[in-house]
Amino acid sequence: MSNHPTPPRLSLRGITKQYPGCLANDDIHLDIAAAEIHALLGENGAGKSTLMKVIYGLVKPDHGEVLWDGLPLDVKDPAHARKMGIGMVFQHFSLFDTLTVTENIALALGDDAGDLTSLANKIRSVSEKYGMAINPEREIHTLSVGERQRVEIVRCLVQDIRLLILDEPTSVLTPQEVETLFVTLRQLASEGCSILFISHKLNEVKALCHRATVLRGGRVSGACIPAQEDTISMAKMMVGDDTPVSTTYPKVLGSEPVLTIKDLSLHSDDPFGVHLKNLNLTVNAGEIVGIAGVAGNGQEELLASLSGETLSPAGTISFRDTQVATLTPEKRRAMGLGFVPEERLGRGAVPEMSLTENALLTGFLTGIVNKGMVAWKKTEAFADQIISDYKVKTAGRHAQADSLSGGNLQKFIIGREILQNPKILIAAHPTWGVDIGAATAIHKALIKLRDQGAAILVVSEDIDELFLISDRIGAICDGQLSPLKPTPESSIEELGRMMAGDFSTTPAHAQSSQAEHS
């Protein structure tokens, strides 16, 4: 019998990666044992993504080495990583909508896929074994977001997986789907698979992970056993003691309707879109209404109807008492609408344009444009104010939008809208992929705007966020909207059922409350 201890499944020794103007990873050391579920925590820009890409062979480190079962390993590319038993599920899925589950997985496996019939049988067997049953013949566009994530995970499991890397795996799942995923991950770990779990949801980290490593500014800033910590202490490790982290906000109920939707229906022309069906909703001055939902259940169509990107749906949309369903986005903005789209780059900001130019895109009604002429000094001052007030980390107002981290660009977009003092703010996924420090800053800005009397509608897939900031809450599923109820009277379990389309679980008193507000 050997007296030598078993080496870690994966060891990183002194991993360093420099990009122009950015030291992404700085002498990082990390060990992940066999059968361990290990969390990697850190703010946006802390170096997590670069480190994952090093492990998966997408990025070559400048210095340091990777050890696999104690032996040096030069991961040449993702195909090589997969052959070694390393699988990765990215936050944004890479699936072809018009192909079947089997065809998508075959494309990912390449020559290792074998014939499609055998692969389909293996997919069916493996998915059932791990409680993630999925039909190999289904086309991707017919699957829910949760089912699509199953495809990505099963793609890894049909190989001889020994290390599974998951990047924000629960951000698109209902609470019930999260529990199912955790059962699967615990089963994998019990069979010896190591799991690297990247998440901003510290409650989930505490419930699932054996150990955690924290990155800050590209370096390892700490480590902990999540079960022995609370979410506040882990958050402080991520952002430092100087950054306040709020866990509760007072709840209020407005009484003066500002945004009113009645019998809103919309037929989507997108073959993969969702039809809206008789939506009714009121958002009052001085309150935040939160709408939960798994992606692809009508959120995009609802947001497009409210912003003015889609005109003339059936039903009515009113700002105060003015019908706006046929008004352009510019006219709605002139009436006090602020809008934060779900997609930061491409819709919230133009990647190749400077922050000054991006400030102009929606801030043109603030006096920085006069008779068609842009007052650039005023525009620059507006951009500088956003950067200063919202602590946007950037090289300056001349920096391109795509040079910012996701969290910093989100703070810029949120700040651009709020500094225009909107009467109505519609925000889609306001803290999507954003670290806890930036999320806290965004939440406080929304609460401050609410307390100044604005009506705010937040559409998000992050249930924890909605319970944190919403005064009333509901869910959208398959183009239908549940009744709303005061957030303190709801529960995560009930909201999860509504996200799955079970509106009947809402008690009658909540429906009458909604009718009063509508």
Buried (B, 14 or more C-beta within 10 A) or exposed (E): EEEEEEBBBBBBBEBBBBEEEEBBBBBBEBBBBBBBBBBBBBBBBBBBBBBBBBBBBBBEBEEBEBBBBEEEBEBEEBEBBBEBBBBBBBBEBEBEEEBBBBBBBBBBBEEEBEEBEEBBEBBBEBBEEBEBEBBBEBBBBEBBBBBBBBBBBBBBBBBEBBBBBBBBBBBBBBBBBBEBBBEBBEEBBEEEBBBBBBBBBBEBBBEBBBBBBBBBBBBBBBBBEBEEBEBEEBBBBBBEEEBEBEEEBEBBEBEEBBBBBBEBBBEBEEEEBBEBBEBBBBBBBBBBBBBBBBBBBBBBBBBBBBBBBBEEBEBEBBBBEEEBBEBEBEEBBEBBBBBBBBEBBEBBBBBEBBBBBBBBEBBBEBEBBEEEEBBEEBBBBBBBBBBEBBEBBBEEBEBBBBBBBBBBBBBBBBBBBBBBBBBBBBBBBBBBBBBBBBBBBBBBBBBEBBEEBBBBBBBBBBBBBBBBBBBBBBBBBBBBBBBBBBBEEBEBEBBBBBBBBBBEBBEEEBBEBBEEBB
